[in-house]
Amino acid sequence: MAKKMTIALYTGSFDKLTATGVIINGAVADDMDVEIFVLLMGAHAFKKENIGKTDHMAELADKKEEFIASLKQLKLPTWMEFFKTAKEMGNVHIHICGLAGKVWQGVEIEQFNELADDICGIGEYIASAQTADVNLFI
Amino acid sequence: MTTEELKNLKIDKVVDARGTACPGPLMATKKTIGEMKPGEIVEVLSSDPATKRDVPKWAVKKEYQYLGDILEDGFFRLYIKK
């Protein structure tokens, strides 16, 4: 049976979303199942109208230009491209927390980008995290 | 394997991941190996130093045979047998 990673994805900042993208690609390369539960600020980044607009940095905000220039030089995919690759190559499911969705006026899954699979409650995250081999809060 | 032996291997697939950063080379290798038959050999080209640690460990964990690597000018050639 495949090992499982669960992630409580609270962040809506592209620096941490990029790091998350790297981690889930690594997990998929190792054939792990990945379940991501998108919480409060994360749900903002997953709203359809915010595609390509997530430009807030959680850390070292004053180094944003240097950071973006480095990512470009390294030809690193965007956080959404990272997530897309992970979903194409592995067993990755992305759940939007129902409360988080409501905070950003998103009650239907169609209001979120194509990465999001469904909307669920916190109980589902807790149950899944209890059986995970790796659990992260980002 | 010696460098000479590695150079004489019959290569079935080449993954040219030069110019991409981690985890690009690893993902490209996984994708290609997934399309290969057991016993076939892939040559991975990478300019990312982390690949030289990452890919061999991953290959062994996945029960592929890591055959070795050759250092070229600014990049590595890594050899894995499925």
Backbone of each chain as ProteinMPNN parsed JSONL, in Angstrom:
{"seq_chain_A": "MAKKMTIALYTGSFDKLTATGVIINGAVADDMDVEIFVLLMGAHAFKKENIGKTDHMAELADKKEEFIASLKQLKLPTWMEFFKTAKEMGNVHIHICGLAGKVWQGVEIEQFNELADDICGIGEYIASAQTADVNLFI", "coords_chain_A": {"N_chain_A": [[0.837, -1.202, 0.0], [0.473, 2.234, -0.802], [2.395, 4.887, 0.662], [1.261, 7.707, 2.593], [0.868, 11.252, 2.35], [-0.319, 14.0, 4.123], [-1.393, 17.361, 3.887], [-1.963, 20.329, 5.582], [-2.877, 23.089, 4.198], [-2.465, 26.188, 4.781], [-1.426, 28.566, 3.895], [-1.545, 31.423, 1.686], [0.354, 32.469, 0.219], [2.727, 32.997, -2.367], [5.384, 32.183, -2.138], [5.455, 30.19, -0.166], [3.617, 28.486, -1.291], [5.003, 27.7, -3.531], [7.101, 26.265, -2.359], [5.56, 24.214, -1.306], [4.731, 23.047, -3.668], [7.147, 21.953, -4.597], [7.612, 20.052, -2.599], [5.364, 18.321, -2.862], [5.811, 17.319, -5.384], [8.124, 15.857, -4.943], [7.078, 13.95, -3.205], [5.288, 12.607, -4.867], [7.092, 11.586, -6.718], [8.154, 9.652, -5.14], [6.13, 7.927, -5.073], [4.091, 8.401, -3.235], [0.78, 8.824, -1.921], [-1.02, 11.853, -1.975], [-2.763, 14.135, -0.008], [-4.266, 17.176, 0.07], [-5.402, 19.699, 2.143], [-7.017, 22.578, 1.873], [-6.828, 25.424, 3.665], [-8.004, 28.432, 5.345], [-6.305, 31.086, 4.307], [-5.161, 29.9, 2.18], [-7.268, 29.121, 0.531], [-7.955, 31.467, -0.735], [-5.95, 31.791, -2.654], [-6.634, 29.72, -4.317], [-8.965, 30.464, -5.515], [-10.809, 30.977, -8.5], [-10.753, 33.522, -9.736], [-8.358, 34.468, -8.875], [-6.261, 33.328, -10.199], [-2.971, 33.395, -11.242], [-2.596, 35.721, -9.902], [-1.57, 35.594, -7.413], [0.602, 37.054, -5.525], [1.748, 37.611, -3.145], [4.224, 37.544, -0.593], [5.113, 35.442, 2.103], [7.347, 35.458, 3.644], [10.405, 37.353, 3.997], [9.604, 39.617, 2.47], [10.688, 41.951, 1.5], [12.586, 41.06, -0.23], [11.436, 40.291, -2.532], [11.631, 40.891, -5.339], [14.202, 39.997, -5.972], [13.906, 37.314, -5.359], [11.916, 36.473, -7.201], [13.305, 36.934, -9.585], [15.356, 35.074, -9.32], [13.918, 32.65, -9.333], [12.985, 32.705, -11.939], [15.384, 32.627, -13.357], [16.249, 30.123, -12.652], [14.479, 28.689, -14.021], [12.193, 27.729, -12.811], [9.052, 26.13, -12.368], [5.794, 27.727, -12.006], [3.878, 27.963, -8.918], [1.375, 26.862, -9.407], [1.825, 25.357, -11.7], [3.584, 23.454, -10.677], [1.843, 22.091, -8.938], [0.048, 21.114, -10.81], [1.623, 19.353, -12.35], [2.233, 17.482, -10.358], [-0.304, 16.447, -9.888], [-0.851, 15.309, -12.354], [1.05, 13.316, -12.51], [0.793, 11.724, -10.288], [-1.052, 10.442, -7.409], [-2.856, 12.713, -6.326], [-4.872, 14.682, -4.329], [-6.921, 17.51, -3.929], [-8.519, 19.275, -1.524], [-10.879, 21.712, -0.715], [-11.367, 23.543, 2.174], [-14.522, 23.851, 3.612], [-15.323, 26.028, 5.238], [-13.238, 27.854, 4.749], [-13.676, 28.329, 2.067], [-16.128, 29.67, 2.174], [-15.357, 31.991, 3.519], [-14.07, 33.388, 1.519], [-16.113, 33.797, -0.261], [-16.707, 31.494, -1.746], [-18.573, 28.881, -2.523], [-19.156, 26.838, -4.186], [-17.518, 24.221, -5.966], [-16.822, 24.887, -8.532], [-16.092, 27.497, -8.397], [-13.496, 27.573, -7.839], [-10.016, 27.075, -8.845], [-8.793, 24.763, -11.443], [-7.349, 22.862, -10.129], [-8.47, 22.153, -7.753], [-10.358, 19.619, -6.173], [-12.634, 19.006, -4.582], [-14.986, 20.19, -2.063], [-14.695, 20.136, 1.411], [-15.205, 19.174, 4.903], [-13.572, 19.878, 8.095], [-13.351, 17.562, 9.518], [-12.786, 15.546, 7.746], [-10.168, 16.076, 7.047], [-8.875, 15.654, 9.535], [-9.398, 12.933, 9.97], [-8.049, 11.827, 7.792], [-5.428, 12.705, 8.234], [-4.813, 11.275, 10.491], [-4.193, 8.789, 9.564], [-1.988, 9.188, 8.051], [1.387, 8.974, 6.789], [3.132, 11.043, 6.683], [2.617, 14.269, 7.816], [1.923, 17.609, 7.188], [1.903, 21.065, 8.111], [1.436, 23.914, 6.371]], "CA_chain_A": [[0.0, 0.0, 0.0], [1.286, 3.458, -0.922], [2.457, 5.758, 1.843], [0.407, 8.886, 2.386], [1.207, 12.554, 2.92], [-1.409, 14.981, 4.197], [-0.911, 18.728, 4.098], [-2.917, 21.389, 5.913], [-2.288, 24.206, 3.44], [-3.068, 27.427, 5.278], [-0.841, 29.748, 3.263], [-1.988, 31.907, 0.381], [1.521, 33.204, -0.281], [3.306, 32.199, -3.454], [6.666, 31.574, -1.759], [5.173, 28.923, 0.528], [2.928, 27.599, -2.247], [6.065, 27.136, -4.378], [7.755, 25.223, -1.556], [4.607, 23.098, -1.248], [4.804, 22.397, -4.985], [8.376, 21.146, -4.627], [7.42, 18.912, -1.684], [4.417, 17.32, -3.378], [6.448, 16.638, -6.517], [9.005, 14.857, -4.339], [6.235, 12.876, -2.659], [4.774, 11.852, -6.014], [8.236, 10.825, -7.264], [8.33, 8.516, -4.236], [4.876, 7.162, -5.166], [3.188, 8.627, -2.095], [-0.498, 9.488, -2.147], [-0.989, 13.162, -1.319], [-4.061, 14.788, 0.197], [-4.053, 18.551, 0.508], [-6.606, 20.343, 2.66], [-6.738, 24.005, 1.722], [-7.472, 26.177, 4.745], [-8.265, 29.872, 5.215], [-5.65, 31.956, 3.319], [-4.893, 29.075, 1.001], [-8.444, 29.112, -0.338], [-7.908, 32.701, -1.54], [-5.076, 31.533, -3.809], [-7.261, 28.719, -5.195], [-10.158, 31.009, -6.176], [-10.631, 31.101, -9.946], [-10.399, 34.891, -10.146], [-7.008, 34.818, -8.405], [-5.239, 32.618, -10.987], [-1.909, 34.287, -11.728], [-2.559, 36.988, -9.145], [-1.041, 35.356, -6.071], [1.959, 37.609, -5.561], [2.14, 37.999, -1.796], [5.241, 36.681, 0.017], [4.953, 35.296, 3.546], [8.625, 35.731, 4.31], [11.363, 38.18, 3.267], [8.844, 40.359, 1.468], [11.549, 42.98, 0.891], [13.473, 40.414, -1.218], [10.541, 39.696, -3.52], [12.148, 41.01, -6.718], [15.367, 39.103, -6.077], [13.358, 35.945, -5.318], [11.25, 36.198, -8.48], [14.35, 36.878, -10.61], [16.05, 33.793, -9.145], [13.023, 31.573, -9.79], [12.978, 32.764, -13.407], [16.7, 32.19, -13.823], [16.299, 28.67, -12.43], [13.395, 28.137, -14.857], [11.297, 26.977, -11.928], [7.636, 26.302, -12.695], [5.0, 28.472, -11.02], [3.321, 27.021, -7.931], [0.256, 26.128, -10.008], [2.407, 24.348, -12.606], [4.082, 22.378, -9.804], [0.686, 21.316, -8.473], [-0.524, 20.441, -11.979], [2.514, 18.22, -12.646], [2.067, 16.47, -9.307], [-1.605, 15.795, -10.091], [-0.769, 14.494, -13.576], [1.961, 12.175, -12.345], [0.565, 10.926, -9.082], [-2.37, 10.386, -6.794], [-2.905, 13.933, -5.506], [-6.218, 15.244, -4.231], [-6.943, 18.814, -3.272], [-9.824, 19.554, -0.939], [-11.028, 23.065, -0.176], [-12.126, 23.56, 3.435], [-15.797, 24.532, 3.4], [-15.307, 27.318, 5.936], [-12.318, 28.733, 4.018], [-14.362, 28.722, 0.837], [-17.147, 30.68, 2.507], [-14.669, 33.24, 3.88], [-13.758, 34.082, 0.254], [-17.318, 33.739, -1.099], [-16.648, 30.355, -2.661], [-19.339, 27.77, -1.934], [-19.216, 25.77, -5.184], [-16.178, 23.848, -6.42], [-16.59, 25.568, -9.812], [-15.55, 28.834, -8.141], [-12.06, 27.425, -7.578], [-9.257, 26.697, -10.05], [-8.97, 23.372, -11.884], [-6.593, 21.949, -9.259], [-9.313, 21.772, -6.617], [-11.231, 18.474, -6.482], [-13.923, 19.086, -3.904], [-15.063, 20.99, -0.839], [-14.985, 19.207, 2.508], [-15.131, 19.717, 6.26], [-12.312, 19.643, 8.799], [-13.335, 16.173, 9.998], [-12.152, 14.707, 6.729], [-8.718, 16.273, 7.195], [-8.412, 15.004, 10.765], [-9.424, 11.475, 9.759], [-7.0, 11.472, 6.837], [-4.121, 12.955, 8.866], [-4.565, 10.212, 11.477], [-3.644, 7.592, 8.903], [-0.903, 9.616, 7.154], [2.768, 8.694, 7.188], [3.742, 12.365, 6.836], [1.583, 15.306, 7.878], [2.56, 18.923, 7.246], [1.104, 22.299, 8.134], [2.217, 24.936, 5.647]], "C_chain_A": [[0.878, 1.261, 0.0], [1.287, 4.24, 0.388], [1.682, 7.036, 1.539], [0.954, 10.13, 3.073], [-0.049, 13.404, 2.977], [-0.792, 16.346, 4.467], [-2.091, 19.618, 4.456], [-2.324, 22.657, 5.32], [-3.006, 25.503, 3.796], [-2.633, 28.631, 4.446], [-1.489, 30.117, 1.932], [-0.864, 32.68, -0.282], [2.295, 32.361, -1.285], [4.663, 31.604, -3.104], [6.434, 30.216, -1.086], [4.42, 27.949, -0.384], [3.948, 26.944, -3.182], [6.793, 26.018, -3.635], [6.861, 23.984, -1.46], [4.642, 22.31, -2.561], [6.021, 21.488, -5.094], [8.18, 19.882, -3.787], [6.483, 17.87, -2.293], [4.961, 16.625, -4.623], [7.388, 15.553, -6.006], [8.223, 13.673, -3.81], [5.708, 11.984, -3.782], [5.895, 11.011, -6.65], [8.475, 9.573, -6.427], [7.049, 7.675, -4.144], [3.985, 7.284, -3.936], [1.861, 9.183, -2.596], [-0.448, 10.814, -1.389], [-2.412, 13.71, -1.205], [-3.818, 16.162, 0.798], [-5.394, 19.136, 0.942], [-6.32, 21.838, 2.723], [-7.542, 24.795, 2.748], [-7.458, 27.683, 4.445], [-7.56, 30.67, 4.103], [-5.351, 31.204, 2.028], [-6.039, 29.116, 0.014], [-8.501, 30.36, -1.221], [-7.085, 32.47, -2.807], [-5.718, 30.569, -4.808], [-8.54, 29.224, -5.86], [-9.843, 31.278, -7.644], [-10.146, 32.499, -10.35], [-8.987, 35.294, -9.707], [-5.894, 34.062, -9.137], [-4.236, 33.639, -11.527], [-1.782, 35.585, -10.942], [-1.98, 36.815, -7.747], [0.404, 35.844, -6.03], [2.449, 38.079, -4.186], [3.187, 37.019, -1.254], [5.049, 36.646, 1.523], [6.229, 35.682, 4.283], [9.523, 36.57, 3.392], [10.711, 38.977, 2.141], [9.706, 41.425, 0.775], [12.504, 42.395, -0.152], [12.67, 39.842, -2.399], [11.115, 39.742, -4.944], [13.309, 40.071, -6.958], [14.896, 37.646, -6.165], [12.741, 35.573, -6.669], [12.286, 36.062, -9.606], [15.09, 35.546, -10.54], [15.203, 32.63, -9.653], [13.01, 31.519, -11.311], [14.287, 32.231, -13.97], [16.84, 30.671, -13.701], [15.255, 27.917, -13.262], [12.448, 27.281, -14.021], [9.842, 27.191, -12.351], [6.946, 27.179, -11.649], [4.408, 27.465, -10.036], [2.178, 26.22, -8.534], [0.749, 25.046, -10.975], [2.955, 23.16, -11.817], [2.935, 21.462, -9.368], [0.1, 20.49, -9.618], [0.294, 19.202, -12.337], [2.305, 17.102, -11.632], [0.748, 15.721, -9.504], [-1.573, 14.88, -11.32], [0.023, 13.208, -13.346], [1.651, 11.287, -11.157], [-0.867, 10.992, -8.589], [-2.487, 11.546, -5.794], [-4.329, 14.48, -5.509], [-6.189, 16.535, -3.427], [-8.364, 19.135, -2.831], [-9.827, 20.986, -0.401], [-11.87, 22.966, 1.093], [-13.392, 24.408, 3.225], [-15.846, 25.917, 4.038], [-14.442, 28.324, 5.176], [-12.965, 29.236, 2.733], [-15.343, 29.842, 1.112], [-16.514, 32.026, 2.836], [-14.396, 34.075, 2.624], [-14.914, 33.986, -0.754], [-17.233, 32.63, -2.163], [-17.363, 29.162, -2.051], [-19.478, 26.591, -2.9], [-17.811, 25.483, -5.677], [-15.813, 24.556, -7.732], [-15.994, 26.972, -9.62], [-14.041, 28.803, -7.862], [-11.341, 26.948, -8.835], [-9.332, 25.178, -10.299], [-8.192, 22.364, -11.024], [-7.473, 21.382, -8.143], [-10.288, 20.659, -7.01], [-12.604, 18.579, -5.84], [-13.836, 19.994, -2.676], [-15.418, 20.034, 0.295], [-14.851, 19.892, 3.861], [-13.836, 19.295, 6.945], [-12.199, 18.192, 9.28], [-12.622, 15.245, 9.027], [-10.625, 14.832, 6.799], [-8.192, 15.517, 8.41], [-8.353, 13.488, 10.573], [-8.29, 11.045, 8.834], [-5.609, 11.62, 7.467], [-3.767, 11.855, 9.869], [-3.957, 8.965, 10.85], [-2.489, 7.943, 7.95], [0.461, 9.206, 7.7], [3.531, 9.992, 7.417], [2.601, 13.381, 6.843], [2.257, 16.658, 8.06], [1.527, 20.026, 7.378], [1.949, 23.369, 7.464], [1.38, 26.205, 5.564]], "O_chain_A": [[1.884, 1.338, 0.706], [0.3, 4.249, 1.123], [1.477, 7.396, 0.38], [1.434, 10.081, 4.205], [-0.769, 13.515, 1.985], [0.201, 16.465, 5.184], [-3.091, 19.662, 3.739], [-1.383, 23.23, 5.87], [-4.017, 25.862, 3.192], [-3.38, 29.6, 4.308], [-1.919, 29.256, 1.164], [-1.087, 33.447, -1.219], [2.495, 31.163, -1.083], [5.066, 30.613, -3.712], [7.11, 29.233, -1.386], [4.57, 26.734, -0.26], [3.789, 25.789, -3.577], [7.069, 24.961, -4.202], [7.342, 22.853, -1.524], [4.591, 21.08, -2.567], [5.931, 20.382, -5.625], [8.537, 18.783, -4.211], [6.769, 16.674, -2.246], [4.616, 15.474, -4.892], [7.444, 14.458, -6.567], [8.649, 12.527, -3.948], [5.688, 10.76, -3.657], [5.672, 9.874, -7.064], [8.941, 8.556, -6.939], [6.906, 6.83, -3.261], [3.213, 6.375, -3.631], [1.822, 9.925, -3.578], [0.104, 10.886, -0.291], [-3.161, 13.742, -2.181], [-3.247, 16.298, 1.88], [-6.383, 19.077, 0.212], [-5.497, 22.3, 3.514], [-8.772, 24.828, 2.704], [-6.956, 28.121, 3.41], [-8.162, 30.908, 3.055], [-5.294, 31.782, 0.943], [-5.823, 29.144, -1.198], [-9.036, 30.314, -2.329], [-7.472, 32.897, -3.894], [-5.395, 30.591, -5.996], [-9.14, 28.517, -6.67], [-8.756, 31.744, -7.985], [-9.255, 32.645, -11.188], [-8.48, 36.338, -10.119], [-4.728, 34.141, -8.75], [-4.608, 34.613, -12.181], [-0.963, 36.443, -11.272], [-1.907, 37.775, -6.981], [1.319, 35.135, -6.45], [3.418, 38.831, -4.073], [3.057, 35.808, -1.431], [4.847, 37.683, 2.154], [6.184, 36.173, 5.411], [9.412, 36.503, 2.168], [11.202, 39.006, 1.013], [9.481, 41.756, -0.389], [13.16, 43.142, -0.878], [13.171, 39.015, -3.161], [11.085, 38.742, -5.662], [13.401, 39.429, -8.005], [15.425, 36.855, -6.946], [13.007, 34.5, -7.21], [12.165, 35.192, -10.468], [15.415, 34.956, -11.571], [15.712, 31.732, -10.323], [13.023, 30.441, -11.906], [14.294, 31.476, -14.941], [17.467, 30.023, -14.538], [15.16, 26.691, -13.214], [11.967, 26.242, -14.473], [9.447, 28.315, -12.66], [7.454, 27.351, -10.541], [4.432, 26.26, -10.285], [2.014, 25.04, -8.224], [0.171, 23.962, -11.058], [2.813, 22.009, -12.229], [3.039, 20.237, -9.419], [-0.292, 19.336, -9.437], [-0.263, 18.135, -12.594], [2.212, 15.929, -11.994], [0.686, 14.506, -9.311], [-2.188, 13.813, -11.327], [-0.289, 12.158, -13.907], [2.207, 10.195, -11.043], [-1.759, 11.518, -9.254], [-2.252, 11.385, -4.596], [-4.914, 14.71, -6.567], [-5.527, 16.637, -2.394], [-9.28, 19.25, -3.646], [-8.893, 21.409, 0.281], [-12.951, 22.377, 1.087], [-13.328, 25.532, 2.727], [-16.355, 26.865, 3.439], [-14.83, 29.475, 4.976], [-12.826, 30.4, 2.36], [-15.393, 30.835, 0.386], [-17.053, 33.075, 2.484], [-14.477, 35.303, 2.653], [-14.698, 34.086, -1.961], [-17.633, 32.814, -3.312], [-16.826, 28.502, -1.162], [-19.863, 25.491, -2.502], [-16.996, 26.398, -5.796], [-14.637, 24.794, -8.007], [-15.46, 27.56, -10.56], [-13.401, 29.838, -7.677], [-11.974, 26.475, -9.779], [-9.858, 24.423, -9.482], [-8.361, 21.155, -11.179], [-7.245, 20.275, -7.657], [-10.957, 20.741, -8.04], [-13.617, 18.278, -6.472], [-12.769, 20.488, -2.311], [-16.329, 19.217, 0.162], [-14.433, 21.047, 3.948], [-13.096, 18.456, 6.431], [-11.099, 17.662, 9.43], [-11.951, 14.293, 9.425], [-9.893, 13.855, 6.639], [-7.181, 14.822, 8.323], [-7.381, 12.842, 10.964], [-7.647, 10.022, 9.065], [-4.73, 10.782, 7.265], [-2.596, 11.539, 10.077], [-3.287, 8.183, 11.525], [-2.064, 7.112, 7.148], [0.659, 9.105, 8.91], [4.453, 10.049, 8.23], [1.727, 13.35, 5.977], [3.064, 16.838, 8.972], [0.426, 19.939, 6.834], [3.043, 23.692, 7.928], [1.827, 27.203, 4.999]]}, "seq_chain_B": "MTTEELKNLKIDKVVDARGTACPGPLMATKKTIGEMKPGEIVEVLSSDPATKRDVPKWAVKKEYQYLGDILEDGFFRLYIKK", "coords_chain_B": {"N_chain_B": [[30.39, 0.527, -11.456], [32.937, 1.203, -13.893], [34.088, 4.309, -15.348], [34.658, 3.901, -18.009], [33.207, 1.58, -18.565], [30.627, 2.563, -18.135], [30.474, 4.387, -20.209], [30.336, 2.685, -22.35], [27.866, 1.525, -22.244], [24.724, 0.293, -23.477], [22.387, 2.512, -24.262], [18.984, 3.049, -23.621], [17.119, 5.086, -23.249], [17.237, 8.679, -23.054], [17.335, 11.258, -20.72], [17.274, 14.563, -20.843], [17.819, 16.811, -18.648], [19.123, 19.111, -18.237], [19.674, 22.4, -17.093], [17.347, 22.607, -15.661], [16.033, 23.002, -12.359], [16.0, 21.329, -9.125], [12.787, 20.047, -8.311], [12.965, 19.136, -10.943], [14.76, 17.397, -12.621], [14.437, 14.926, -11.275], [11.668, 14.441, -11.496], [11.429, 14.28, -14.267], [12.981, 12.042, -14.763], [11.55, 10.073, -13.388], [9.195, 10.04, -14.901], [10.09, 9.151, -17.398], [11.252, 6.643, -16.799], [8.998, 5.313, -16.032], [7.862, 4.734, -18.454], [9.493, 2.844, -19.509], [10.83, -0.51, -20.154], [11.478, -3.303, -17.921], [14.927, -3.833, -17.274], [15.866, -2.128, -19.178], [17.964, 0.749, -19.892], [18.446, 4.019, -18.63], [19.829, 7.186, -19.386], [20.59, 9.99, -17.574], [20.851, 13.407, -17.905], [22.074, 16.072, -16.106], [22.422, 19.339, -14.773], [22.153, 20.107, -12.27], [23.443, 20.072, -9.101], [22.236, 18.821, -6.864], [20.848, 16.719, -7.905], [22.608, 14.636, -8.204], [22.76, 13.512, -5.73], [20.13, 13.063, -5.065], [18.752, 11.546, -7.144], [20.163, 8.981, -7.359], [19.613, 7.909, -4.765], [16.845, 7.828, -4.808], [16.472, 6.051, -6.94], [17.52, 3.633, -5.949], [15.81, 3.212, -3.798], [13.468, 2.763, -5.189], [14.003, 0.346, -6.13], [15.434, 0.111, -8.503], [18.358, -0.321, -10.552], [21.167, 1.424, -9.734], [23.677, 2.555, -11.723], [25.864, 4.25, -11.884], [27.815, 7.322, -12.32], [28.979, 9.971, -14.48], [31.112, 12.708, -14.504], [30.804, 15.564, -16.368], [31.695, 18.526, -18.264], [30.372, 20.843, -16.453], [28.007, 19.463, -16.077], [26.257, 16.377, -15.126], [26.255, 12.877, -16.0], [24.033, 10.386, -15.37], [23.372, 6.971, -14.696], [20.836, 4.59, -14.883], [19.393, 1.431, -14.394], [16.403, -0.112, -15.208]], "CA_chain_B": [[30.894, 0.445, -12.832], [33.965, 2.199, -14.198], [33.671, 5.32, -16.331], [34.745, 3.278, -19.344], [32.043, 0.675, -18.687], [29.424, 3.401, -18.264], [30.488, 4.987, -21.559], [30.051, 1.642, -23.346], [26.525, 0.97, -22.038], [23.709, 0.513, -24.517], [21.376, 3.382, -23.639], [17.654, 2.936, -24.244], [16.447, 6.404, -23.2], [18.028, 9.775, -22.493], [16.576, 12.363, -20.124], [18.133, 15.746, -20.785], [17.192, 17.735, -17.696], [20.066, 20.202, -17.989], [19.034, 23.717, -17.058], [16.215, 22.644, -14.732], [16.415, 22.852, -10.951], [15.26, 20.352, -8.331], [12.794, 18.605, -8.54], [12.796, 18.867, -12.381], [15.426, 16.17, -13.113], [13.845, 13.743, -10.633], [10.354, 14.197, -12.09], [11.63, 13.862, -15.665], [13.493, 10.67, -14.701], [10.44, 9.198, -12.996], [8.262, 9.938, -16.022], [10.702, 8.329, -18.452], [11.4, 5.257, -16.316], [7.646, 4.743, -16.042], [7.539, 4.301, -19.827], [10.511, 1.866, -19.941], [10.65, -1.92, -19.764], [12.518, -3.775, -16.999], [16.183, -4.201, -17.934], [16.335, -1.024, -20.03], [18.84, 1.703, -19.196], [18.24, 5.438, -18.919], [20.921, 8.112, -19.085], [20.023, 11.27, -17.14], [21.799, 14.52, -17.947], [21.606, 17.12, -15.195], [23.415, 20.333, -14.341], [21.784, 20.438, -10.897], [24.254, 19.214, -8.21], [21.391, 18.037, -5.939], [20.406, 15.513, -8.62], [23.594, 13.562, -8.014], [22.429, 12.857, -4.45], [18.703, 12.747, -5.05], [18.339, 10.514, -8.1], [20.635, 7.639, -6.971], [18.872, 7.438, -3.574], [15.487, 7.522, -5.261], [16.527, 4.855, -7.794], [17.727, 2.461, -5.082], [14.565, 3.029, -3.041], [12.457, 2.218, -6.109], [14.53, -0.977, -6.518], [16.108, 0.12, -9.79], [19.797, -0.48, -10.332], [21.943, 2.634, -10.041], [24.917, 2.034, -12.309], [26.968, 5.164, -11.647], [27.715, 8.62, -12.987], [30.176, 10.557, -15.094], [31.124, 14.17, -14.422], [31.212, 16.248, -17.593], [31.966, 19.942, -18.035], [29.167, 21.588, -16.045], [26.827, 18.619, -15.846], [26.481, 14.959, -14.805], [25.503, 11.818, -16.663], [23.722, 9.34, -14.395], [22.867, 5.785, -15.391], [19.933, 3.757, -14.077], [18.783, 0.281, -15.079], [15.084, -0.402, -14.619]], "C_chain_B": [[31.953, 1.517, -13.064], [33.416, 3.185, -15.23], [33.655, 4.719, -17.732], [33.543, 2.359, -19.588], [30.747, 1.469, -18.879], [29.318, 3.976, -19.672], [30.111, 3.97, -22.635], [28.649, 1.02, -23.194], [25.634, 1.226, -23.249], [22.558, 1.273, -23.853], [20.04, 3.256, -24.379], [16.92, 4.288, -24.285], [17.394, 7.435, -22.608], [17.07, 10.833, -21.948], [17.523, 13.552, -20.031], [17.443, 16.798, -19.922], [18.144, 18.886, -17.368], [19.329, 21.537, -18.024], [17.803, 23.771, -16.175], [16.716, 22.39, -13.311], [15.578, 21.758, -10.307], [13.828, 20.843, -8.144], [12.657, 18.209, -10.019], [13.452, 17.585, -12.867], [14.816, 14.885, -12.539], [12.495, 13.409, -11.279], [10.483, 13.697, -13.526], [12.114, 12.41, -15.715], [12.37, 9.697, -14.371], [9.497, 8.964, -14.175], [8.818, 8.986, -17.092], [10.815, 6.873, -18.014], [10.04, 4.557, -16.314], [7.253, 4.195, -17.403], [8.498, 3.215, -20.328], [10.176, 0.446, -19.491], [11.744, -2.312, -18.768], [13.767, -4.206, -17.788], [16.728, -3.095, -18.818], [17.107, -0.002, -19.191], [18.523, 3.139, -19.622], [19.481, 6.225, -18.528], [20.294, 9.46, -18.763], [21.118, 12.328, -17.178], [21.26, 15.632, -17.056], [22.742, 18.056, -14.817], [23.14, 20.755, -12.891], [22.528, 19.515, -9.921], [23.416, 18.33, -7.281], [20.935, 16.726, -6.575], [21.329, 14.335, -8.349], [23.388, 12.848, -6.682], [21.032, 12.258, -4.498], [18.34, 11.524, -5.895], [18.88, 9.114, -7.73], [19.863, 7.067, -5.774], [17.458, 7.022, -3.961], [15.482, 6.203, -6.05], [16.657, 3.584, -6.953], [16.454, 2.152, -4.299], [13.483, 2.389, -3.905], [12.875, 0.848, -6.66], [14.96, -1.044, -7.972], [17.597, -0.022, -9.495], [20.52, 0.807, -10.712], [23.331, 2.209, -10.491], [26.124, 2.951, -12.096], [26.794, 6.459, -12.406], [29.05, 9.077, -13.534], [30.054, 12.076, -14.985], [31.632, 14.738, -15.739], [31.483, 17.715, -17.25], [30.646, 20.671, -17.718], [27.907, 20.756, -15.892], [27.233, 17.176, -15.535], [25.729, 14.078, -15.789], [25.284, 10.739, -15.603], [23.053, 8.182, -15.117], [22.044, 4.905, -14.45], [19.375, 2.641, -14.944], [17.46, -0.025, -14.388], [14.967, -1.868, -14.238]], "O_chain_B": [[31.876, 2.607, -12.498], [32.412, 2.921, -15.893], [32.759, 4.991, -18.532], [32.948, 2.361, -20.665], [29.887, 1.096, -19.677], [28.235, 4.047, -20.253], [29.625, 4.341, -23.703], [28.294, 0.1, -23.93], [25.771, 2.231, -23.946], [21.853, 0.738, -22.997], [19.984, 3.346, -25.605], [16.196, 4.585, -25.235], [18.24, 7.116, -21.774], [16.125, 11.246, -22.621], [18.461, 13.547, -19.234], [16.604, 17.565, -20.393], [17.989, 19.554, -16.345], [18.471, 21.768, -18.877], [17.255, 24.85, -15.949], [17.687, 21.665, -13.095], [14.575, 21.315, -10.867], [13.665, 22.021, -7.827], [12.276, 17.077, -10.32], [12.777, 16.752, -13.472], [14.696, 13.881, -13.241], [12.209, 12.248, -11.572], [9.748, 12.807, -13.953], [11.713, 11.644, -16.592], [12.247, 8.637, -14.985], [9.056, 7.84, -14.419], [8.102, 8.132, -17.615], [10.502, 5.968, -18.788], [9.951, 3.355, -16.565], [6.413, 3.3, -17.501], [8.34, 2.719, -21.443], [9.368, 0.227, -18.589], [12.822, -1.718, -18.771], [13.666, -4.856, -18.829], [17.906, -3.105, -19.175], [16.938, 0.1, -17.976], [18.357, 3.433, -20.806], [20.101, 5.974, -17.495], [19.554, 10.014, -19.576], [22.174, 12.17, -16.566], [20.127, 16.08, -17.228], [23.87, 17.627, -14.575], [23.805, 21.642, -12.354], [22.28, 18.309, -9.906], [23.828, 17.22, -6.944], [20.669, 15.747, -5.879], [20.891, 13.187, -8.275], [23.8, 11.699, -6.527], [20.782, 11.138, -4.053], [17.7, 10.59, -5.412], [18.121, 8.146, -7.784], [19.504, 5.889, -5.766], [16.945, 6.001, -3.503], [14.612, 5.354, -5.858], [15.986, 2.585, -7.214], [16.066, 0.993, -4.152], [12.685, 1.583, -3.427], [12.211, 0.272, -7.522], [14.874, -2.093, -8.609], [18.041, 0.133, -8.357], [20.49, 1.228, -11.868], [24.073, 1.581, -9.736], [27.267, 2.494, -12.122], [25.772, 6.683, -13.054], [30.109, 8.624, -13.101], [29.023, 12.653, -15.33], [32.744, 14.437, -16.172], [31.496, 18.092, -16.078], [29.909, 21.06, -18.624], [26.841, 21.301, -15.604], [28.4, 16.804, -15.665], [24.703, 14.474, -16.342], [26.241, 10.24, -15.011], [22.263, 8.386, -16.039], [22.498, 4.529, -13.369], [18.941, 2.867, -16.074], [17.393, -0.176, -13.168], [13.93, -2.293, -13.73]]}, "name": "protein", "num_of_chains": 2, "seq": "MAKKMTIALYTGSFDKLTATGVIINGAVADDMDVEIFVLLMGAHAFKKENIGKTDHMAELADKKEEFIASLKQLKLPTWMEFFKTAKEMGNVHIHICGLAGKVWQGVEIEQFNELADDICGIGEYIASAQTADVNLFIMTTEELKNLKIDKVVDARGTACPGPLMATKKTIGEMKPGEIVEVLSSDPATKRDVPKWAVKKEYQYLGDILEDGFFRLYIKK"}
